[in-house]
Amino acid sequence: MPTQDDYETARALALDTLSKLDIERCCTNAGLSPE
């Protein structure tokens, strides 16, 4: 069974991925490259 620590790690990774995708989407909308 996953521990509370596993959930925290997974949640942190998910949030990190989401914010990266969000930043890329904002850049794309602004006509900029995400680099």
PDB file as gemmi writes it, atoms N, CA and C in Angstrom:
CRYST1    1.000    1.000    1.000  90.00  90.00  90.00 P 1                      
ATOM      1  N   MET A   1       0.848  -1.206   0.000  1.00  0.00           N  
ATOM      2  CA  MET A   1       0.000   0.000   0.000  1.00  0.00           C  
ATOM      3  C   MET A   1       0.881   1.252   0.000  1.00  0.00           C  
ATOM      4  N   PRO A   2       0.483   2.277  -0.735  1.00  0.00           N  
ATOM      5  CA  PRO A   2       1.252   3.523  -0.724  1.00  0.00           C  
ATOM      6  C   PRO A   2       1.170   4.207   0.639  1.00  0.00           C  
ATOM      7  N   THR A   3       2.252   4.811   1.018  1.00  0.00           N  
ATOM      8  CA  THR A   3       2.267   5.529   2.291  1.00  0.00           C  
ATOM      9  C   THR A   3       1.877   6.988   2.068  1.00  0.00           C  
ATOM     10  N   GLN A   4       1.701   7.714   3.151  1.00  0.00           N  
ATOM     11  CA  GLN A   4       1.365   9.140   3.054  1.00  0.00           C  
ATOM     12  C   GLN A   4       2.478   9.883   2.316  1.00  0.00           C  
ATOM     13  N   ASP A   5       3.719   9.446   2.541  1.00  0.00           N  
ATOM     14  CA  ASP A   5       4.865  10.061   1.877  1.00  0.00           C  
ATOM     15  C   ASP A   5       4.770   9.898   0.366  1.00  0.00           C  
ATOM     16  N   ASP A   6       4.356   8.697  -0.071  1.00  0.00           N  
ATOM     17  CA  ASP A   6       4.207   8.445  -1.508  1.00  0.00           C  
ATOM     18  C   ASP A   6       3.183   9.404  -2.118  1.00  0.00           C  
ATOM     19  N   TYR A   7       2.080   9.610  -1.390  1.00  0.00           N  
ATOM     20  CA  TYR A   7       1.049  10.520  -1.884  1.00  0.00           C  
ATOM     21  C   TYR A   7       1.589  11.944  -1.997  1.00  0.00           C  
ATOM     22  N   GLU A   8       2.338  12.368  -0.991  1.00  0.00           N  
ATOM     23  CA  GLU A   8       2.905  13.724  -1.003  1.00  0.00           C  
ATOM     24  C   GLU A   8       3.847  13.901  -2.194  1.00  0.00           C  
ATOM     25  N   THR A   9       4.693  12.896  -2.432  1.00  0.00           N  
ATOM     26  CA  THR A   9       5.636  12.965  -3.550  1.00  0.00           C  
ATOM     27  C   THR A   9       4.898  13.017  -4.878  1.00  0.00           C  
ATOM     28  N   ALA A  10       3.914  12.145  -5.034  1.00  0.00           N  
ATOM     29  CA  ALA A  10       3.147  12.102  -6.281  1.00  0.00           C  
ATOM     30  C   ALA A  10       2.424  13.427  -6.514  1.00  0.00           C  
ATOM     31  N   ARG A  11       1.875  13.989  -5.436  1.00  0.00           N  
ATOM     32  CA  ARG A  11       1.151  15.251  -5.561  1.00  0.00           C  
ATOM     33  C   ARG A  11       2.104  16.373  -5.951  1.00  0.00           C  
ATOM     34  N   ALA A  12       3.297  16.381  -5.368  1.00  0.00           N  
ATOM     35  CA  ALA A  12       4.284  17.409  -5.694  1.00  0.00           C  
ATOM     36  C   ALA A  12       4.695  17.306  -7.162  1.00  0.00           C  
ATOM     37  N   LEU A  13       4.907  16.077  -7.638  1.00  0.00           N  
ATOM     38  CA  LEU A  13       5.276  15.876  -9.037  1.00  0.00           C  
ATOM     39  C   LEU A  13       4.153  16.324  -9.961  1.00  0.00           C  
ATOM     40  N   ALA A  14       2.927  15.982  -9.603  1.00  0.00           N  
ATOM     41  CA  ALA A  14       1.780  16.361 -10.430  1.00  0.00           C  
ATOM     42  C   ALA A  14       1.650  17.878 -10.499  1.00  0.00           C  
ATOM     43  N   LEU A  15       1.802  18.554  -9.361  1.00  0.00           N  
ATOM     44  CA  LEU A  15       1.704  20.010  -9.332  1.00  0.00           C  
ATOM     45  C   LEU A  15       2.818  20.638 -10.160  1.00  0.00           C  
ATOM     46  N   ASP A  16       4.019  20.073 -10.071  1.00  0.00           N  
ATOM     47  CA  ASP A  16       5.156  20.591 -10.826  1.00  0.00           C  
ATOM     48  C   ASP A  16       4.896  20.459 -12.321  1.00  0.00           C  
ATOM     49  N   THR A  17       4.375  19.285 -12.726  1.00  0.00           N  
ATOM     50  CA  THR A  17       4.074  19.054 -14.138  1.00  0.00           C  
ATOM     51  C   THR A  17       2.987  20.005 -14.613  1.00  0.00           C  
ATOM     52  N   LEU A  18       1.964  20.175 -13.796  1.00  0.00           N  
ATOM     53  CA  LEU A  18       0.860  21.061 -14.163  1.00  0.00           C  
ATOM     54  C   LEU A  18       1.343  22.489 -14.341  1.00  0.00           C  
ATOM     55  N   SER A  19       2.191  22.966 -13.435  1.00  0.00           N  
ATOM     56  CA  SER A  19       2.649  24.343 -13.559  1.00  0.00           C  
ATOM     57  C   SER A  19       3.527  24.517 -14.794  1.00  0.00           C  
ATOM     58  N   LYS A  20       4.319  23.497 -15.133  1.00  0.00           N  
ATOM     59  CA  LYS A  20       5.140  23.580 -16.352  1.00  0.00           C  
ATOM     60  C   LYS A  20       4.253  23.640 -17.588  1.00  0.00           C  
ATOM     61  N   LEU A  21       3.214  22.795 -17.622  1.00  0.00           N  
ATOM     62  CA  LEU A  21       2.290  22.805 -18.756  1.00  0.00           C  
ATOM     63  C   LEU A  21       1.572  24.144 -18.834  1.00  0.00           C  
ATOM     64  N   ASP A  22       1.199  24.684 -17.692  1.00  0.00           N  
ATOM     65  CA  ASP A  22       0.492  25.955 -17.637  1.00  0.00           C  
ATOM     66  C   ASP A  22       1.372  27.077 -18.173  1.00  0.00           C  
ATOM     67  N   ILE A  23       2.638  27.080 -17.782  1.00  0.00           N  
ATOM     68  CA  ILE A  23       3.584  28.096 -18.254  1.00  0.00           C  
ATOM     69  C   ILE A  23       3.754  27.991 -19.769  1.00  0.00           C  
ATOM     70  N   GLU A  24       3.893  26.757 -20.270  1.00  0.00           N  
ATOM     71  CA  GLU A  24       4.056  26.570 -21.714  1.00  0.00           C  
ATOM     72  C   GLU A  24       2.820  27.055 -22.462  1.00  0.00           C  
ATOM     73  N   ARG A  25       1.640  26.773 -21.905  1.00  0.00           N  
ATOM     74  CA  ARG A  25       0.405  27.188 -22.559  1.00  0.00           C  
ATOM     75  C   ARG A  25       0.307  28.712 -22.586  1.00  0.00           C  
ATOM     76  N   CYS A  26       0.695  29.358 -21.500  1.00  0.00           N  
ATOM     77  CA  CYS A  26       0.667  30.820 -21.446  1.00  0.00           C  
ATOM     78  C   CYS A  26       1.630  31.403 -22.474  1.00  0.00           C  
ATOM     79  N   CYS A  27       2.794  30.833 -22.574  1.00  0.00           N  
ATOM     80  CA  CYS A  27       3.787  31.310 -23.539  1.00  0.00           C  
ATOM     81  C   CYS A  27       3.272  31.129 -24.959  1.00  0.00           C  
ATOM     82  N   THR A  28       2.654  29.975 -25.227  1.00  0.00           N  
ATOM     83  CA  THR A  28       2.116  29.704 -26.560  1.00  0.00           C  
ATOM     84  C   THR A  28       1.025  30.709 -26.895  1.00  0.00           C  
ATOM     85  N   ASN A  29       0.152  30.985 -25.935  1.00  0.00           N  
ATOM     86  CA  ASN A  29      -0.930  31.947 -26.147  1.00  0.00           C  
ATOM     87  C   ASN A  29      -0.377  33.342 -26.411  1.00  0.00           C  
ATOM     88  N   ALA A  30       0.762  33.648 -25.820  1.00  0.00           N  
ATOM     89  CA  ALA A  30       1.369  34.964 -25.988  1.00  0.00           C  
ATOM     90  C   ALA A  30       2.225  35.019 -27.252  1.00  0.00           C  
ATOM     91  N   GLY A  31       2.328  33.892 -27.964  1.00  0.00           N  
ATOM     92  CA  GLY A  31       3.110  33.858 -29.195  1.00  0.00           C  
ATOM     93  C   GLY A  31       4.594  33.700 -28.936  1.00  0.00           C  
ATOM     94  N   LEU A  32       4.946  33.202 -27.752  1.00  0.00           N  
ATOM     95  CA  LEU A  32       6.351  33.004 -27.406  1.00  0.00           C  
ATOM     96  C   LEU A  32       6.660  31.522 -27.337  1.00  0.00           C  
ATOM     97  N   SER A  33       7.923  31.176 -27.489  1.00  0.00           N  
ATOM     98  CA  SER A  33       8.313  29.781 -27.289  1.00  0.00           C  
ATOM     99  C   SER A  33       8.560  29.563 -25.806  1.00  0.00           C  
ATOM    100  N   PRO A  34       8.263  28.352 -25.303  1.00  0.00           N  
ATOM    101  CA  PRO A  34       8.442  28.093 -23.865  1.00  0.00           C  
ATOM    102  C   PRO A  34       9.894  28.063 -23.410  1.00  0.00           C  
ATOM    103  N   GLU A  35      10.822  28.146 -24.343  1.00  0.00           N  
ATOM    104  CA  GLU A  35      12.238  28.097 -23.955  1.00  0.00           C  
ATOM    105  C   GLU A  35      12.611  29.354 -23.183  1.00  0.00           C  
TER     106      GLU A  35                                                      
END                                                                             
